[in-house]
């Protein structure tokens, strides 16, 4: 059987049933696209190589555990994993700022201390929970774009590439998602400010 003519889904199925070489075909098939995305996001070849490996480690674990459910969208799913790894990386960097202790200023002048009250956190969490539940009522194409934009922090260009539509279509879906979400918020009487 020639693997190059098989679909991604067929290769995933073969791999999950023990055919290790099917994974090699998947990696070969999508290596350039995934690595190009990582280079664009990270702008560091060594980091991109590490993240490439981390992405496929996650892919392997998910397929082996039987929880892969992205029928027919292997590349988009893989790109989403890579994107989330990049986001986590940048968040960790942002949380751990580098402060030059070379001058005589107090280090505590650089740290922002503004913890929200428990009440504010509870209200904010409840609003997020309510809105997240309402997002599930959106049409699937609108929900997908909204989640990718606001929860995965993807650009509209990345969303267009992953969903295989034009940027204008992605923007239109987002516009209608927000319009419909506002209607759902009003209908369900959710207050959006704490």
N, C-alpha and C positions, 0 to 999 in steps of 0.2 A: 504494500500500500504506500503510495507516494504522499508524504505528509504535507508537501507544499500546496496540494490542491484541496486539503481539508480546511473547513472553516475554523475560526478560533474556538467556537463552542465544541466542535468535534474534537479538537486537540485537548481542550480542558477535560472533556469527558474521558478521553483516552488516558490522560495523565492521572485523573482521579481514580481510574481503575488500575493503575500501576505501571503504565507505559511512560517511563522516565524521559525517553527521547522526545515525546510530544511537548514537554516543557521547553526543551532546547529549541524546538521549531518556533514556539510562541515567542521566546526571547529573541531569537534571530529575526523574526518577522517584525517585531516592534522596537528593537534596540535603538535604531536611529531616531525615531520619533520621540521615544521616552527620554533618551539622553539629551536630545536637542531641547526638550522642554525643561529638563533639569538645569542645563547650562544657562538657558534664558532666565530661569528663576533665581539661580544661585550665583551665577557669574564666577564660578570657581570649579575648575576641572576635577580636582581631587575630591571636593565635597560632592560634586555631581556623581562621580564614580561610586562614592560611599552610599549616596542616596539611591542610586540605581540598584545596588545590591540589596539595600534595606527594603526597597519597593518589592523586589522579587522574593525576598524572604517572607514578606507579608502576604504576597500572592500565594506562595507555596503553602503557608500555614492555613490560609483561608480555604484553599481548594482541598487540602488534605483533611481539614476538619469537617468538610462537607457543607460549609456554610456559604459557598459561592453561589450567588443567585442572579448575576447580571447576564441573563440570557442574551447572547448576540452582541454584547457591548464590552468585550474584554479590554480593548484598548482604552476606551473611555474610563472604565473602572480602574485600570492600572494607572492612568494619568491622574485620576482623583486620589488614589493612594499616595502617589508621588507628591501631588500638590499638598495634601494634608501633612505629609512628613516635612515639607518645606515650611509650611505655616507654623508647625510646632517648633521647628528650628528657630525661626525668626522671633517667635513669642518668647522662647527661652533666652535668646540674646537680648531682647528688649527688657525682660524682667531682671537681667543681671547686668546693669550698666557698668561700664568701666569708668572709674573716677581717678583722676590723676592726683595722688596725694603729695605731689611735689611742692605745692605752695603751702602757706601757713594757714589757709582757711580751714574752718571746721567742716569735717565730712558731713555732719548732719545738716548743713546748709544746702547740700545737694539732694537730699532725700525728701521726697514729697510724702507727707504723712496726712492722709485724709481718708480715714476709714469710714465708710458709710455706717449709719446706725443699723442695728439688727432689724428695726422696723422697716427702714428703707430697703434693706436687702430682701426681706420677705415680700414686700410689695413688688419690687422689681422682678424677683423670681416668679411671683404669681402672674405678673403681666406677661413675662416671657413664656411661661407654661401655657397660658390662655391663647396667646397669639400662635404658638407652635401647634396647638391643637386645631386652630382655625385653618392653618396652612394646609392641613390634610384634606380640607374640603375644596381646595382649589382644583381646577382641571390639571391633569398630570403634567402637561407640558409647561404650564405656568408655575406649578409647584416646583418642578425640577429646576427651572431657571432661578426662581427666587431662593431656593435652598443653596444652589451653587454660588449665587452672588453674595447672599448675606450670611450664610453659615459656613461655606467653604472659602469665601473671600476671593472668588475667581473674577477676573475681568470679563467684560462682555466678549472680547476677542477669544479668550480661552473657552468661555461657555459655548460660543458659536462653533469652535473647533470640536469640542467634546460632543456636542449634540448634533453635529453635522448639519447646521443651518447657517444662514447668513447672520451677520451682526445685527442687521435691521430686524430680522425675525426674532432674535434673542431679546433685543430691546423692546420690541412690541409685546412679546410674551411677558416680560417684566412689567411693562406698563399696565397690561390687563391684570396681571397678578396683584399689583398694588391697588388698582381700582376695586377689584373683587374682594381683596382683603379688607379694605376700608369699609365696604358694604357689610362684610361679615362682622367686623368689629362693631359697627353701629347697630346692626341687627341683634348682636349678642350683648350690647350695652357694656363693652369693656372699656375701662378708663385707662388710657395709655400713658398717663403721667403720674408719677408717684408724688 
